[in-house]
Amino acid sequence: MKTNRPKARVHIVDEGVALMTPGIFQDYASAQTNRRTDWASIQKKVLKKNWHARDSQGLNVIKYQVEGGNKSATINVILFHELSLVFGGKEPPTANPHLNRICGE
């Protein structure tokens, strides 16, 4: 699994694991043999587990700023504080220094 790289869907941040949405769910849905799998329904199932953090307004999606070189962009993520939900017993990489949570989120 690509982590902390450009175009990666998984990033380690100081607060936990950031899964880029909707991209990670779209990728998973397209990889399923049952092409009828809908990425939005997969995301809903994950959110129903209540493993994720919410922003200050109670929303499921949290915004992060990505900065690198001369570029800057805002991404939407589902944030898990618990690293083992994604990495199991494996040692996760260190936090990506190019991602910062947008204040108020």
C-alpha angles and dihedrals in degrees: 000000000000110000132181093359131117109280091012115139094210124063133172113227131177089263097051135274120347116204112196110234137242091003099066091050092045090051091050093048093050091050093057119102089224098073090194089076108121117214092214092057090050091052090049091053091052092048092050088063088067092219092131134086121241129219123250090275094050095256121147096224120070125197124230131185116229115203126181133144108332094331133095130179141167119235132189118228143178104226124212116190090196109077093193091068087073104022102033108199094339120111108254122222120260120272118288106249091205096066124077128174112245110245115258092029 
